[in-house]
Amino acid sequence: MITILNQSQQPLTVLDDYFNDDINEQVNGAYTFNFSVLLDDEKSQYIQVGNIAEVEGQYFNIVKHRRTRSESNEVAIAIECEQVSYDLLFHLFEGGFIHTNTPWVLMNMALEGTGFMVGFVQYDQYVSVDLKEGVNARGVLMEIAAQTGCELYFDKYTVSLMSRRGQDRGVQFRLGKNLKGIVKDVNGQSGEVLTAYEIDVVELNTLPEFEGLEYFELGDTVDIIDEELGINEQQRIIEYSYSPKRRINSKVTIANYIEGIQDTIYRIQTTTVGKDRWMYGVKIGPDEGIVIERYDKMARSIWNADEFRMQKGNGNGSYTDSLYFDPINQEYEFVGIVRAGQFIGGRIEIGNNFSVDETGHMKALSAEFEGEIRGSDIYGSYIEGAEILGSTIRTANNGERIELDPFGFRFYDDFGARRVELGTNPQANISGHTYYDSSSQSQGLVYAIPGELHVIGNDNLRLGASFGVTYIQGDVLYPSTNGIVRFQGTVDFSQANVIGL
């Protein structure tokens, strides 16, 4: 009888009519259950991946099923199941599992959060599990078994660690008694000669006349006797396959070794890319991650969680970085030409003489431009060009300076006082100069109106001529009056008060 359960272990249906049923279990290995049924509208709907098949008090996940229609129009469903410890394959330790403690503690750490629990543990010494790469909880259990030399026992959602499964019950597999067929397998691929026997046996214990006799289990030590082949050995049952519906004709594998996790890894390495092993230019390992190398050693790429490098080689195994990504420190280095449609970022720095910061401020030793340069402020000691356009030009921010803007041309003294201004007054139709004292108070001006030039002093106006000789009286600097002032044209004094003549 097979009971189909949902993922909460609640019964959905019971299957009584099934065939090709087979439970297969290996010591520290696979534990599977396969069976077939005919399509049934009432019960077959529960044959779904994710549901559980309960048989002989054990739970098996339904992981695969296939439907086949025969010539007689019958539809058979073949179902493949894995003992529920299959779920542990999907509980991952991304950063690895590196711990030292007793197996009891390590197993509880591996099973935490999985819904499984630790049963009994027959080993209490400290062991070290060092699995640096991503590993699953079942892999951790297998490694603990390998480190301790013990054997795992799965019972529904409970995992136990036994010093040794099975015992010596004095059972014999003998030709003419309960041995139906035998295959002897001798393998020296690992460097050590390993011998195994695949035996078809009749389970006499299931027959009424032999009840209680010749009983055996997985892990038992048994005798194999076949006088015609000259076989008389005592070895362990390391694999057991039988029909739970009719447990008579079964199959056992008997060997002097247990194929554990190391043997499985050896097989994988012969057919796939193994750790730190090159295959078609690709190597995967715990130190560098994925390494891809050209056949001529002129280029190589290294990719892992910490960095990404593309390197240029010299053909002899020496490499220099052409591209380097360090996401932890947020450093990205390029060598050579970089072409892109758009750059968006915070700061650009090239060598020691060029940089652009997050605010857009650029520093450069020198630069050449073609076309327009637009900006609000330009600072510098020397500007040379054919044409300069702008709203304001000043020779300094403060102190003595000259300023030019659309309203005029001004001179300032050391104290920031306006002293001379040249400009225009379009409304009055005049243009001219205005002169100021140190308090920026106007002292006079020279301006032009249509047909006339005016020279006006706010208080007094002095006209004089000299040969460049000056004299000082008090705090005032006076030019000499040794020169000649000449008037041309008509001199009109009609509105003046003339003295000294």
Secondary structure by P-SEA (a helix, b strand, c coil): cbbbbcccccccccccccccbbbbbcccccccccccccccccccccccccbbbbcccbbbbbcbbbbbbccccbbbbbbbbccccccccccccccbbbbbccaaaaaaaaacccccccccccccbbbbbbbcccccaaaaaaaaaaaacbbbbbcccbbbbbccccccccccccccccccbbbbbbbccccbbbbbbbcccccccccccccccccccccbbbbbbbcccbbbbbbbbcbbbbbccccccbbbbbccccccaaaaaaaaaacccccccccccccccccccbbbbcccccbbbbbcccbbbbbccccccbbbbcbbbbcccbbbbbccccccccccccccccccccccccccbbbbcccccccccccccccccccccccccccccccccccccccccccccccccccccccbbbbccccccccbbbbbcccccccccccccccbbbbbbccbbbbbccccbbbbcccbbbbbccbbbbbcccccccccccccc
